[in-house]
Amino acid sequence: MTIFSKTVLTASVLVACALSANVSAAKQYVATPASSEWKVAVDTPLECRLIHQIPNYGEAQFTSRAGKKINLDFELKMRRPMGETRSVNLVSMPPRWMPGDAAEPMTRIQFFKQFDGYVGGQSAWAMLTELESGRYPTFSYQDWQHNNKLIEVGLSAVSFQSPYQQFSSCIGNLLPYSFDDIAFTVLHYDRDSDELNKASQKRLSQITDFVRYSDDIDLILIATYTDSIGGKNVNQNLSERRAKKLEEYFMTLGLPKDRIQVEAFGKRRPIADNESPIGRNKNRRVVISLGRSLI
């Protein structure tokens, strides 16, 4: 963070403090040490979620999902969504048992009307760092219902360490690819075989892992093709064997048969020249498309 941005944030905190001095005391929402609880609500190779209840206000959630890049989202889920868009100061506050420590400005964001509060990227990681060090990331904004009042919402660091360790371990075990990375996949076969080649078997294992841990894959489309070497019936039968084998494979993962649609095209619809070995290799393929229900 630059010196300029720190100066701006510090000024924002001072303005907020000045405002609170001229109006009634800020309304504070934070769990007491006795009631503070953190919990890992989701721990799978697809998603990790760490939650914290804020009495009379709502719930704080840190979420990281499977993907090529490490990611983190924070959401402040409010029982009563914001009635107006508000500029919000995010400050790291010391707990009461650290009276010698000062408040440290972190960033300034916006909470939008009718939406939960959101913090992403580096700022979300910084919040975890502050909690790990025993400090309280705190949001401060002007009450949209009473313009002469401030709202302060803090995340308590009490009972944070153990769930945070589990959350960190979960992030380390996330799959290094997302649904979008495997939703449409083209795999290839060796000649005259219903077994995928080695590279495609590895790719299929990635799809398998995602399907195994996901509860919202509701449709799989399988389309198999051959090259043009051999007779029409021979290629059609080979294409059907390939399709049937994959259908049975996905059924062993727990997908019902009516959610798996297969079609065998044989040597029809080539995508490359069958006169060359490279072209024939491209044509010996299966296209797997995944459908996902919206939650």
N, C-alpha and C positions, 0 to 999 in steps of 0.2 A: 504494500500500500504506500502511495507517495506521501510526501510531507504535506502537499496541498490537500489531498483527500482527508488526511488525518485532521488537518486544521478545520476543514469544513465539517467533519463529523463531530469534532469537539465543540465547535460553535453550535451545531444543532442540538447537542446534549445540553449546553448551557442555556440555549433558548427554551428548551423543554423545561429545564429546571426553573427558569425565570417565570415561565407561564404557570407552572404548578405552584409557585410561591404566591401568585396573584389570584389564584382560584382555590376552590376547595381542594382538599387533599386528593391525590390520584387514587383511583380505584385499582387495587392490586389483586391479581389472581396468581397464586403460586401454591404448590402443595407444601404443607407443613413437613418438617423432618419426619414426624411420626407417620404421615400419610403418603409420603413420596414413594412411588413405585415405578420401576422401569421393567418392561417385559419384551422379549423377542416374540412377536406374534406370528411371524412367518419365517421359517428356516428351511429353505429348499435350494436346489441348484439353480432355480429360476428367479427366486426373489428372496430378499432379506428385509424384514421390517421390524423396527424397534419403536415401541410406543410408550407414552407417558401421559397419564391422566392429570389434567389441570382442573381442580375442583371448581364447579360452578361456571366453568368457561368452555371446556372442550378437551381436545386430545392433541398431543404433539406426536408426529410420526416422521421417522427417518426411514427412507426406503432406497434400496439399491437393487438393480435388476440385472439379469444375465445380458451380456453384450460384449462387443469387441473392446470397449473402453470401460474402465472403472467409472462408476457414476454414483451420484447421491442426490436425492431430493428430500427436502423437508417441507412438511405441510402442517400448518396450524389449523386444525379442523375445529371450527367454532359451532357451538350449539345455536348461536344466533348469527347468521352471516352478516357481513358488513353492509350497512344501509347506504353508505357513501364511500367512495374511494378515498383512502387516507394515506398520507406520507407517514412512514413508520421508521423510527430509530431503533436499530438493534444494538444493544449495549451489553457488554460482559460485566455483570455485577458480582462483587465479592459476597460470600455468605456472611451472615451476621457474626459468625465466630472468627472472621478475618477483618476486624474493624480497621486495621492499618492499611489495607489494600484499597485502591481507588477504582472507580468505575472506568472501563475502557471502551471507547466507541468501536464498533465493528463495521457497520455499514448502514446505509439508508436505502430503504426499498419502498414499494407501494403495496398496500393491500387493496384489492379491487372490489368494487361494489358487487355483492351477491356471490363472492368467491371466497374460498378459504385462503388464508395467508400462505404464501409460497416463498421458499428460499432454495436456490439451487447452486450447484457447482461448488466453487471454492469457499463461498460463504457458509454453505451447509457443512462442509468439512471443518471449517473454523469453529462452528458451533460445537461439534463433537469434541474438538480439542479443548475448548473452554470447559466443557462439562467434565472431561477427563481430569482436568487440573483442579476440579472442585468449585468452579465458578458457575454463575447462573446467567446464561444468555437470556436477555429480557427485551421484549418488544414494548415500545412506548409510542402511543399515538393519541390523537385528540378524539374523544368520544363523539361518534356521529349522532348520538341522541342528545347529548348535552355538550355544546361547544365550549363550555367553560370548565370542562373536566378532562382529565387525562386518564387513559387506561394503560396499565402496566401488566404485562403477562410474562411471567418468568418460568424457566425450566429449572427445576431443582436438581442439583447434582447428588443429592442423597440417594443411596442405593443404586447408583448408576454403574459402578465399575464392573460387577459381575455380568449383568446383561450386555454391557458394551463389549466385553471380551467375547461373548457368544456371537454377538452381531458381527464383530470383526472377523471371527472365524468363518461365519456364514459367507461374508463377502469374498473371502479367500477361496471359497469352494463354488462360487457362481460359474455357470457355463460361460465360456468365452465367446458366445454367439447368441443372438437374439432370435425371436420368432421370424422377423423379417429376413434374417440371413438364411433361413432354411425353409421358408414358406413355399418357394418355387425352386425345385432342384431337378437337374438333369443328370442321370447316372448312366453308366455304360457297361456293356457286356463283352465278354470274349466271344469269339466266333463259335457259332453253333452251341452255345451254352446258355442255361438259364441261371447261371451264377454270375453275379456282378464281378467286375474286375476288382483288383485290390484297392485301388484308389476310391472307387465307388462304394466299396464295402465300408471303408472308413467314413465316408460322407454319410452313408446310411446309419451308421452308429450314432452320429450326431443327431440325426432326426429322431432316432430311437430314444435317446436320452431326453430330448425335449418333450416328446409325446408321453413318455413314461411319467414325467413329473408334472405335466400340465393337465389341468382338469377342464380346459375350455377348447380343446381341439375337437371339433364336432363333425369334420368332414375331411376325407382324404381321397383325392382323385389320382388314379394310376392309369397312365397311358403308355403301352409298350409298343416298340417298333423293332424291325429287323433291317438288315441290309438286303440287297436284291440277289445275293448269291443263293441259288437253289430254287426249287419250284414254289409256286404261289401257295399251295396247300401246306407244304413243309414249313415255310416261313410263317404262315398264319398259325399253325399248331405251336410252333416255337414261341411266337408272341403271346399266345394264350397261356402257355405253361409259365412264362415269365410273370404274366399278370396274376395268375392264380397263386403262384408261390409268394408273391409280395402281399396279396390279399390275406393269405393265411398267416403270414408273418405279422402283419399289423393286428390281426385278430388276437394273436398270442399276447399282445401288449394291452389287451383289454378293450379294444375298440369294437363295438358291435358291427356285424356285417352290413347292416343297413346304412352305416356311416362311411362305408368304403365303396367307392364306385370305380370299377375297372373297365378298361376298353383296350382291346388288342387290335392293332392296325396292320400287323404283318409288315410287308415291305412297302405299304402305301405311305405317302407323305414323307418322302426323304427330305432331309435338310442339307444334304451334301451330295457330291458326285460319287455314285457307286462304282465308277471306273477306277478309282484310286483307293489304296488301303486306308489312307487317312479319312477319306470320305465315307467309306464303309464303316469304319470305327465310329464315326459321328452318328451314323444312322442306326447303329445297334444301341438303342437307348431306351430308357424309361423316364417319363416326366412325372414327378410326384408333386402334387400341389396340396397344401394344407389349408383348411378353412377353420376359422376361429370365431367362437361366439363372443359377442360384445357383452361385457359385464359392467 
